[in-house]
Amino acid sequence: MRHRKAGRKLGRTSSHRKAMMRNLVTSLLEHEKVTTTDAKAKELRGVADKMITLGKRGTLHARRQALSFIRDNSVTKKVFEELSPRYTERAGGYTRVVKIGNRAGDNAPLSIIELIPEEKKKSIKKKKVAN
């Protein structure tokens, strides 16, 4: 029984799984959109959200933690300078998973995981009510 065992194994060893997640999160943060299988996309959500949260924290320790996981220094710089200011008002949930069907070769369910675009601030004009 797998009670209290969080996370998916994805049919890989733990070292392979960690390396794959590091590659996926680096690609997602670099390109802001990645096509992968449903299970990988669902696992990637939490890792990507954690990296953006580290960027929002903005401390030296947070930067070093992000550098220890993200494979490219320029992507880490992008997280801290471009992506984290985009989500200052948002309290989490920076990614979206959209199911796109099945892969032609092995019929594996595919998804697109993407960063949610910046919200446009709407100016609300109040109407004056005549009494």
C-alpha positions in Angstrom: 0.0 0.0 0.0 1.2 3.5 -0.9 -0.4 5.4 2.0 1.3 8.8 2.7 3.7 8.4 -0.3 3.5 11.7 -2.2 4.7 12.2 -5.8 4.9 10.1 -8.9 7.8 7.7 -9.7 7.3 8.0 -13.5 9.0 4.7 -14.1 12.4 6.1 -13.3 15.1 5.9 -10.6 15.2 8.8 -8.2 18.4 10.3 -9.8 16.9 10.1 -13.3 13.6 11.6 -12.0 15.4 14.5 -10.4 17.5 15.2 -13.5 14.4 15.1 -15.7 12.6 17.5 -13.4 15.6 19.9 -13.4 15.6 19.8 -17.2 11.9 20.3 -17.5 11.7 23.2 -15.1 14.7 24.9 -16.9 12.9 24.5 -20.2 9.6 25.7 -18.9 11.1 28.8 -17.3 13.1 29.5 -20.4 10.4 29.1 -23.0 7.4 29.6 -20.8 5.6 26.6 -22.4 6.5 22.9 -22.6 4.6 20.0 -24.2 5.0 16.8 -22.2 2.9 13.9 -20.8 0.1 14.5 -18.3 1.9 12.9 -15.3 5.2 14.8 -15.9 3.3 18.1 -16.3 1.4 17.6 -13.0 4.7 16.9 -11.2 6.3 19.9 -12.9 3.7 22.3 -11.6 4.9 22.2 -8.0 8.6 22.5 -8.9 8.0 25.4 -11.2 5.8 27.2 -8.7 8.5 26.7 -6.0 11.2 28.3 -8.3 9.0 31.4 -9.0 8.3 31.7 -5.3 12.0 31.7 -4.6 12.3 34.4 -7.2 9.6 36.4 -5.4 11.6 36.1 -2.1 14.6 37.6 -3.9 17.2 37.0 -1.2 20.7 35.7 -1.8 19.8 32.4 -0.2 16.7 32.0 -2.4 18.9 32.7 -5.5 21.4 30.1 -4.4 18.6 27.6 -3.8 17.2 28.3 -7.3 20.7 28.0 -8.9 21.1 24.6 -7.2 18.1 23.3 -9.1 17.8 25.3 -12.4 20.5 24.2 -14.9 21.1 27.5 -16.6 22.3 30.7 -14.9 20.5 32.9 -17.5 17.2 31.2 -16.7 17.7 31.8 -13.0 18.4 35.5 -13.8 15.2 35.5 -15.8 13.2 34.1 -12.9 14.5 36.7 -10.5 14.3 39.7 -12.8 11.4 39.1 -15.2 9.1 36.3 -14.0 8.8 37.0 -10.3 7.8 40.7 -10.7 5.1 39.5 -13.1 3.5 37.5 -10.2 3.9 39.8 -7.2 0.1 40.1 -6.7 -0.5 36.3 -7.2 -0.3 34.0 -4.2 0.6 30.9 -6.1 -0.6 28.9 -9.1 1.7 30.4 -11.7 1.3 27.5 -14.2 -1.6 26.1 -16.3 -1.8 22.5 -17.6 -3.9 22.1 -20.7 -4.6 18.6 -22.0 -4.1 18.3 -25.8 -4.9 14.7 -26.6 -2.8 11.6 -27.1 0.6 11.1 -28.7 0.6 9.4 -32.1 3.3 6.8 -31.4 2.3 5.3 -28.1 -1.0 6.9 -27.3 0.4 8.6 -24.2 -1.8 11.5 -22.9 -0.1 14.8 -23.7 -0.4 18.2 -22.0 0.9 21.7 -22.5 2.2 23.3 -19.3 2.6 27.0 -19.5 3.2 30.0 -17.3 0.0 32.0 -16.8 0.4 35.4 -18.6 0.5 38.6 -16.7 -2.9 39.9 -15.7 -4.0 43.2 -17.2 -5.2 45.6 -14.5 -8.7 46.7 -15.4 -9.8 50.2 -14.6 -13.2 50.1 -13.1 -15.2 53.3 -13.6 -18.0 53.8 -11.2 -21.2 55.1 -12.6 -22.9 57.9 -10.8 -26.4 57.0 -9.8 -28.9 59.8 -9.9 -31.0 59.9 -6.8 
